[in-house]
Amino acid sequence: QVQLVESGGGLVQPGGSLRLSCAVSGSIHNIYIMGWYRQAPGKERDLVASITSGGITNYANSVKGRFTISGDNAKNTMYLQMNSLKPEDTAVYYCWLWYNGVGYWGQGTQVTVSS
């Protein structure tokens, strides 16, 4: 059974940085896609960034140049480095995995950008 556990959220001032982690339990092989979504109050859940097993990355326009997605296969962990954070980045961030035709979600971690 695959499970995803996020960590690293918190409160940060505008212009600050945070790094989110998503630990994957269970065995994953071959082709997959992982990503980060976020959902602000009253809004839809939107894709922030994704990465394939081949290392191809994709970013929402709103975070390009500020956020970096990466993975460590040895640790079964995905990261989202968030720099130059803005108040509009405030949301619950969810880890997502697409593997063998099944989608998996983490429980979410709150990121609040405020002075």
C-alpha positions as CSV (number, residue, x, y, z in Angstrom):
1,Q,0.0,0.0,0.0
2,V,1.4,3.4,-1.0
3,Q,1.1,6.2,1.5
4,L,2.3,9.8,1.3
5,V,3.2,12.0,4.2
6,E,4.0,15.7,3.9
7,S,6.0,17.8,6.3
8,G,7.7,21.2,6.3
9,G,4.8,23.6,6.3
10,G,4.4,26.6,8.6
11,L,4.3,30.3,9.0
12,V,6.8,32.4,7.1
13,Q,7.1,36.1,6.3
14,P,6.8,37.4,2.8
15,G,10.0,37.0,0.9
16,G,11.0,34.0,3.1
17,S,11.6,30.3,2.2
18,L,10.2,26.9,3.1
19,R,11.0,23.4,2.0
20,L,8.2,20.9,1.9
21,S,8.9,17.2,2.0
22,C,6.8,14.2,0.8
23,A,7.8,10.8,2.1
24,V,6.5,7.9,0.1
25,S,6.0,4.5,1.9
26,G,5.6,1.4,-0.2
27,S,7.5,0.2,-3.2
28,I,7.4,2.3,-6.4
29,H,9.0,1.1,-9.6
30,N,9.2,2.2,-13.2
31,I,7.2,5.1,-14.5
32,Y,5.4,7.5,-12.2
33,I,4.5,11.2,-11.9
34,M,4.6,13.1,-8.6
35,G,3.6,16.6,-7.8
36,W,2.5,19.3,-5.4
37,Y,-1.0,20.8,-5.5
38,R,-2.3,23.6,-3.3
39,Q,-5.7,24.7,-2.2
40,A,-6.5,28.1,-0.7
41,P,-9.8,28.7,1.2
42,G,-12.7,28.9,-1.2
43,K,-10.6,28.0,-4.2
44,E,-10.0,24.9,-6.3
45,R,-7.0,22.6,-5.8
46,D,-4.4,23.6,-8.4
47,L,-1.2,22.0,-9.6
48,V,1.9,23.8,-8.4
49,A,4.6,21.6,-9.8
50,S,5.2,18.1,-11.0
51,I,8.1,15.8,-11.8
52,T,8.2,12.5,-13.7
53,S,10.3,9.5,-13.0
54,G,12.5,10.6,-15.9
55,G,13.1,13.9,-14.2
56,I,11.0,16.2,-16.3
57,T,9.5,19.0,-14.3
58,N,6.6,21.3,-14.9
59,Y,5.5,24.5,-12.9
60,A,2.5,26.7,-12.7
61,N,3.3,30.1,-14.1
62,S,2.7,31.7,-10.7
63,V,5.6,29.9,-9.1
64,K,8.1,29.7,-12.0
65,G,11.5,31.0,-10.9
66,R,10.6,30.8,-7.2
67,F,9.7,27.1,-6.5
68,T,11.8,24.0,-7.3
69,I,10.6,20.5,-7.3
70,S,13.0,17.6,-6.8
71,G,13.1,14.0,-5.8
72,D,15.5,11.7,-3.9
73,N,14.9,8.1,-5.1
74,A,17.2,6.7,-2.4
75,K,15.1,8.3,0.3
76,N,11.7,7.8,-1.5
77,T,11.1,11.5,-0.9
78,M,10.0,14.4,-3.0
79,Y,10.7,18.1,-2.1
80,L,9.3,21.5,-3.0
81,Q,11.7,24.3,-2.3
82,M,9.8,27.5,-2.1
83,N,11.6,30.9,-2.2
84,S,10.5,34.5,-2.3
85,L,7.1,33.5,-0.8
86,K,4.2,35.8,-1.3
87,P,0.9,36.1,0.7
88,E,-0.9,34.6,-2.2
89,D,1.1,31.4,-1.8
90,T,-0.9,30.7,1.4
91,A,-2.7,27.4,1.1
92,V,-2.8,23.8,2.1
93,Y,-0.2,22.0,0.0
94,Y,-0.8,18.4,-1.0
95,C,1.6,15.8,-2.2
96,W,0.3,13.7,-5.2
97,L,1.5,10.5,-6.9
98,W,0.3,8.9,-10.1
99,Y,1.5,5.3,-10.3
100,N,0.2,2.2,-12.1
101,G,-3.0,4.0,-13.0
102,V,-3.8,5.0,-9.4
103,G,-3.6,8.5,-7.9
104,Y,-2.5,8.9,-4.3
105,W,-2.8,12.0,-2.0
106,G,-1.1,13.1,1.1
107,Q,-3.0,14.6,4.0
108,G,-1.8,18.1,3.3
109,T,0.4,20.7,5.1
110,Q,-0.5,24.3,5.8
111,V,1.7,27.0,4.4
112,T,0.9,30.6,5.6
113,V,2.8,33.6,4.3
114,S,2.1,36.6,6.4
115,S,3.9,39.4,8.2
